[in-house]
Amino acid sequence: MSNEAVSVVSPERLLDGRLKLRHLVLVTTIADAGSLARAAGALRITQPVVTRGLQDLERILHVTLFERSAQGVVPTVFGVSFIEHARSILAQVRQAGRTLGDIAAADMGTVTVGTHVAGASVVLPAAIALAKHDHPQLSIRVHEATPDVLVGELIGGSIDLVVGRLAPDDSRLNQHTLYVEPIVLIARADHPAASRPTQSLGDLANFPWVVPVEGTTLRREIEQVFLLAEVPWPINRVDCTAVPIVRRLLQDGDFIAALPQSSVIDTEGLVTLHPSDVSLDRLRRPVGISTAAHRWLSPATEAMKAALIAAATKVNVD
């Protein structure tokens, strides 16, 4: 093919399916080897196969890529340009392969974890530490909201999994129990109620309370405890599920709060209250992982789920 009668193929025609990755590998190997014979050896194919492959590529491109001589081959001006692009394309393909491998190993990618008060305080931080230790480049996003909001976002696909109290049977969810979470009544150690050995729920209701926000399962369950004990729902109360704020209110005032036990592990200056006339055992609920039943879990999500399961075995929440 002579350079005097060159008709370069249009860019669009390079995407018609005739140009293959093997052509790019072939032309870069020839350029590196400097001869068709050495290229054939590097590719572990015969020289005639190399020759036919190069001729096929030059017909596709409508240009001559190498000048042949007894000493070997030398890229033409077209060859120099095309080889540069071929190397770039092959490098991108190799990088894509490495990236896919990293994602498959959960070493890259992003997982968004939804959480609420019962899952955030102890197990989730421990799980994040485990996941980041094993997969340093894994991006983990934590999104806090009420359980009903989190389930909607999980089904909608904006979060990958939820950590917290498990909902009643829901066909939309796959649920994995991590542990059973007791609910306890908490106040500061020098709270007036803490010095009295016997108190009823009615006595405790006279103090200010911090209660879960409306619409949460725990709020409804605590309201049921008051109803069954025939004790009026506290009027003097703060609706809040942000654990750091709840802890601060408990430490600084006469507040009482019904909280998952793990939320107050290792918190200085707080004690558990035990009303004489009610039991909170009925509020024990499994805490675990919820995922959308209809959606495939990415390797990043699987890695986070495994870290949560591992963390739950190491953290004492009972």
C-alpha positions as CSV (number, residue, x, y, z in Angstrom):
1,M,0.0,0.0,0.0
2,S,1.7,3.3,-1.1
3,N,1.6,6.5,0.8
4,E,0.9,8.4,-2.5
5,A,-2.6,7.1,-2.7
6,V,-3.8,7.4,0.9
7,S,-7.5,7.6,1.7
8,V,-7.7,7.6,5.5
9,V,-10.8,5.9,6.9
10,S,-13.3,8.1,8.6
11,P,-13.3,7.9,12.4
12,E,-16.9,6.5,12.5
13,R,-15.8,3.5,10.4
14,L,-13.3,2.5,13.0
15,L,-16.4,1.7,15.2
16,D,-18.0,-0.6,12.6
17,G,-16.7,-3.7,14.4
18,R,-13.8,-4.6,12.1
19,L,-11.2,-3.1,14.3
20,K,-10.4,-5.4,17.2
21,L,-8.3,-5.2,20.4
22,R,-6.1,-7.9,18.9
23,H,-5.1,-5.4,16.2
24,L,-4.0,-3.0,18.8
25,V,-2.0,-5.6,20.6
26,L,-0.4,-6.7,17.3
27,V,0.7,-3.3,16.2
28,T,2.2,-2.3,19.5
29,T,4.0,-5.6,19.8
30,I,5.5,-5.1,16.3
31,A,6.6,-1.6,17.2
32,D,8.3,-2.9,20.4
33,A,9.9,-5.9,18.6
34,G,11.1,-4.0,15.6
35,S,10.5,-6.9,13.2
36,L,7.6,-9.2,12.3
37,A,9.6,-12.3,13.2
38,R,10.4,-11.1,16.7
39,A,6.8,-9.9,17.1
40,A,5.6,-13.4,16.2
41,G,7.8,-14.9,18.8
42,A,6.6,-12.5,21.5
43,L,3.0,-13.3,20.6
44,R,3.7,-17.0,20.2
45,I,2.2,-17.2,16.8
46,T,3.7,-17.7,13.3
47,Q,5.2,-14.9,11.2
48,P,2.6,-15.4,8.4
49,V,-0.2,-14.8,11.0
50,V,1.5,-11.6,12.1
51,T,1.8,-10.5,8.5
52,R,-1.8,-11.2,7.7
53,G,-2.9,-9.4,10.8
54,L,-0.9,-6.3,10.0
55,Q,-2.2,-6.3,6.4
56,D,-5.8,-6.6,7.7
57,L,-5.3,-3.6,10.0
58,E,-3.8,-1.5,7.3
59,R,-6.7,-2.3,5.0
60,I,-9.1,-1.2,7.8
61,L,-7.2,2.1,8.3
62,H,-6.4,2.7,4.6
63,V,-2.8,3.6,5.6
64,T,0.6,2.0,5.7
65,L,1.8,1.6,9.4
66,F,5.3,0.2,8.9
67,E,8.0,0.5,6.3
68,R,9.5,-3.0,5.7
69,S,13.2,-3.6,5.2
70,A,15.7,-6.4,5.6
71,Q,16.6,-5.0,9.0
72,G,13.0,-5.1,10.2
73,V,10.2,-2.6,10.3
74,V,10.0,1.1,11.1
75,P,6.7,2.9,11.8
76,T,5.5,5.4,9.2
77,V,4.1,8.8,10.3
78,F,0.7,7.1,10.4
79,G,2.1,4.2,12.3
80,V,3.7,6.5,15.0
81,S,0.4,8.2,15.5
82,F,-1.8,5.1,15.5
83,I,0.6,3.2,17.8
84,E,0.5,6.0,20.4
85,H,-3.3,5.8,20.4
86,A,-3.2,2.0,20.5
87,R,-1.0,2.1,23.6
88,S,-3.3,4.5,25.3
89,I,-6.4,2.4,24.5
90,L,-4.7,-0.8,25.8
91,A,-3.6,1.0,28.9
92,Q,-7.2,2.1,29.6
93,V,-8.5,-1.4,29.0
94,R,-5.9,-2.8,31.4
95,Q,-6.8,-0.1,34.0
96,A,-10.5,-1.1,33.5
97,G,-9.6,-4.7,34.3
98,R,-7.7,-3.7,37.4
99,T,-10.6,-1.5,38.6
100,L,-13.1,-4.3,38.0
101,G,-10.9,-6.6,40.0
102,D,-10.6,-4.1,42.8
103,I,-14.4,-3.6,42.9
104,A,-14.9,-7.4,42.8
105,A,-12.6,-7.6,45.8
106,A,-14.5,-4.6,47.5
107,D,-11.2,-2.7,47.5
108,M,-13.0,0.2,45.7
109,G,-16.6,1.3,45.3
110,T,-19.0,3.0,47.6
111,V,-21.5,1.6,50.1
112,T,-24.2,3.8,51.8
113,V,-25.3,2.6,55.2
114,G,-28.6,3.7,56.7
115,T,-28.8,3.7,60.4
116,H,-30.9,4.8,63.4
117,V,-30.4,4.9,67.1
118,A,-30.3,1.1,67.8
119,G,-27.6,0.4,65.3
120,A,-25.3,3.3,65.2
121,S,-23.6,3.6,68.6
122,V,-21.4,0.5,68.9
123,V,-21.6,-2.1,66.2
124,L,-21.6,0.3,63.2
125,P,-18.4,2.2,64.1
126,A,-16.7,-1.2,64.9
127,A,-17.8,-2.5,61.5
128,I,-16.6,0.5,59.6
129,A,-13.2,0.2,61.3
130,L,-13.0,-3.5,60.2
131,A,-14.1,-2.8,56.7
132,K,-11.6,0.1,56.2
133,H,-8.8,-2.1,57.6
134,D,-9.5,-4.8,55.0
135,H,-10.5,-2.4,52.2
136,P,-8.8,0.9,52.7
137,Q,-10.1,2.4,49.4
138,L,-13.7,1.5,50.1
139,S,-15.9,4.6,50.4
140,I,-18.5,4.3,53.2
141,R,-21.3,6.8,53.6
142,V,-23.5,6.8,56.7
143,H,-27.0,8.2,56.5
144,E,-29.1,8.6,59.6
145,A,-32.9,8.8,59.6
146,T,-36.0,7.3,61.1
147,P,-36.6,3.6,60.4
148,D,-39.6,4.2,58.1
149,V,-37.6,6.7,56.0
150,L,-34.7,4.4,55.8
151,V,-36.8,1.5,54.6
152,G,-38.2,3.7,51.8
153,E,-34.8,4.8,50.8
154,L,-33.5,1.2,50.9
155,I,-36.3,0.0,48.6
156,G,-35.8,3.0,46.3
157,G,-32.1,2.3,46.0
158,S,-30.6,5.4,47.5
159,I,-29.0,3.4,50.3
160,D,-27.5,-0.1,50.2
161,L,-28.3,-1.5,53.6
162,V,-29.8,-0.5,56.9
163,V,-28.4,-1.3,60.4
164,G,-30.9,-1.1,63.3
165,R,-33.9,-2.7,64.8
166,L,-35.4,-5.2,62.4
167,A,-38.9,-4.5,61.2
168,P,-41.7,-7.1,61.4
169,D,-41.8,-9.5,58.5
170,D,-41.6,-7.5,55.3
171,S,-41.4,-9.3,51.9
172,R,-39.5,-6.4,50.4
173,L,-36.6,-6.9,52.8
174,N,-33.9,-9.5,53.5
175,Q,-33.0,-9.3,57.2
176,H,-30.1,-10.7,59.1
177,T,-30.1,-10.6,62.9
178,L,-26.9,-9.4,64.6
179,Y,-28.1,-9.5,68.2
180,V,-31.1,-8.8,70.5
181,E,-31.1,-5.3,71.9
182,P,-32.6,-4.6,75.4
183,I,-34.3,-1.3,76.0
184,V,-33.4,0.4,79.3
185,L,-34.4,3.5,81.2
186,I,-31.4,5.8,81.7
187,A,-30.7,8.8,83.8
188,R,-27.6,10.5,85.3
189,A,-26.0,8.9,88.3
190,D,-27.0,11.7,90.7
191,H,-30.5,12.0,89.3
192,P,-33.1,12.4,92.1
193,A,-34.8,9.1,91.0
194,A,-31.5,7.2,91.2
195,S,-31.3,7.5,94.9
196,R,-34.7,6.0,95.5
197,P,-34.7,2.2,95.6
198,T,-38.4,1.8,94.6
199,Q,-40.2,3.9,92.1
200,S,-43.1,3.3,89.8
201,L,-43.3,4.4,86.2
202,G,-45.8,7.0,87.4
203,D,-43.2,8.4,89.7
204,L,-40.7,8.6,86.9
205,A,-43.2,10.2,84.5
206,N,-43.1,13.3,86.7
207,F,-39.5,14.0,85.5
208,P,-38.7,15.4,82.0
209,W,-38.2,12.7,79.4
210,V,-36.4,12.3,76.1
211,V,-38.4,10.0,73.8
212,P,-37.9,8.7,70.2
213,V,-39.5,10.9,67.5
214,E,-43.0,10.1,66.3
215,G,-43.4,7.5,63.6
216,T,-40.6,5.2,65.0
217,T,-41.4,1.7,66.2
218,L,-39.6,2.3,69.5
219,R,-41.8,5.4,70.1
220,R,-44.9,3.4,69.6
221,E,-43.7,0.6,71.8
222,I,-42.8,2.9,74.7
223,E,-46.2,4.6,74.4
224,Q,-47.7,1.1,74.7
225,V,-45.7,0.5,78.0
226,F,-47.2,3.7,79.4
227,L,-50.7,2.8,78.2
228,L,-50.6,-0.7,79.7
229,A,-49.3,0.7,83.0
230,E,-52.1,3.3,82.9
231,V,-49.6,6.1,83.2
232,P,-50.1,9.3,81.2
233,W,-47.6,10.0,78.5
234,P,-45.1,12.6,79.7
235,I,-46.0,16.1,78.9
236,N,-42.6,17.5,79.8
237,R,-40.6,15.7,77.1
238,V,-38.1,16.2,74.2
239,D,-38.6,14.2,71.0
240,C,-35.1,13.2,69.9
241,T,-33.2,10.2,68.5
242,A,-29.8,11.8,68.1
243,V,-27.8,9.8,70.6
244,P,-25.1,12.5,71.3
245,I,-27.8,15.1,72.1
246,V,-29.8,12.6,74.2
247,R,-26.6,11.8,76.2
248,R,-25.9,15.4,76.8
249,L,-29.5,16.1,78.0
250,L,-29.2,13.1,80.4
251,Q,-25.9,14.2,81.8
252,D,-26.8,17.9,82.3
253,G,-30.4,17.6,83.5
254,D,-33.1,15.6,85.2
255,F,-34.1,13.9,82.0
256,I,-35.0,10.2,81.7
257,A,-34.7,8.3,78.4
258,A,-35.6,4.9,77.1
259,L,-32.7,3.8,74.9
260,P,-31.2,0.7,73.4
261,Q,-28.6,-0.5,75.9
262,S,-25.8,-0.3,73.3
263,S,-26.4,3.4,73.0
264,V,-25.1,4.0,76.6
265,I,-22.3,1.4,76.8
266,D,-19.2,3.0,78.2
267,T,-21.0,6.3,78.9
268,E,-19.7,7.8,82.1
269,G,-22.1,9.2,84.8
270,L,-25.3,7.4,83.6
271,V,-27.3,4.7,85.4
272,T,-30.2,2.4,84.6
273,L,-33.5,2.9,86.4
274,H,-35.8,0.0,87.2
275,P,-39.4,1.0,87.8
276,S,-41.1,-1.4,90.2
277,D,-44.3,-1.9,88.3
278,V,-43.3,-2.5,84.7
279,S,-40.9,-4.7,82.7
280,L,-39.2,-3.5,79.6
281,D,-38.4,-7.1,78.5
282,R,-41.2,-6.9,76.0
283,L,-39.3,-4.1,74.2
284,R,-36.3,-6.4,73.4
285,R,-36.0,-6.6,69.6
286,P,-33.5,-8.0,67.2
287,V,-31.0,-5.6,65.7
288,G,-29.6,-6.5,62.4
289,I,-29.0,-5.8,58.7
290,S,-31.8,-5.1,56.2
291,T,-31.3,-5.2,52.4
292,A,-33.7,-4.9,49.5
293,A,-34.9,-8.3,48.5
294,H,-35.1,-7.5,44.9
295,R,-31.6,-6.0,44.5
296,W,-28.2,-7.6,43.9
297,L,-25.6,-6.7,46.5
298,S,-22.5,-5.1,45.2
299,P,-19.1,-6.4,46.5
300,A,-18.8,-3.2,48.5
301,T,-22.1,-3.9,50.2
302,E,-21.2,-7.5,50.8
303,A,-17.9,-6.4,52.4
304,M,-19.8,-4.0,54.7
305,K,-22.3,-6.7,55.6
306,A,-19.5,-9.1,56.5
307,A,-17.8,-6.5,58.6
308,L,-21.1,-5.8,60.5
309,I,-21.5,-9.5,61.2
310,A,-17.9,-9.8,62.4
311,A,-18.2,-6.7,64.6
312,A,-21.4,-8.0,66.2
313,T,-19.5,-11.1,67.4
314,K,-16.8,-8.9,69.1
315,V,-18.9,-6.2,70.6
316,N,-20.6,-7.0,73.9
317,V,-24.1,-5.4,73.6
318,D,-26.0,-7.6,76.2
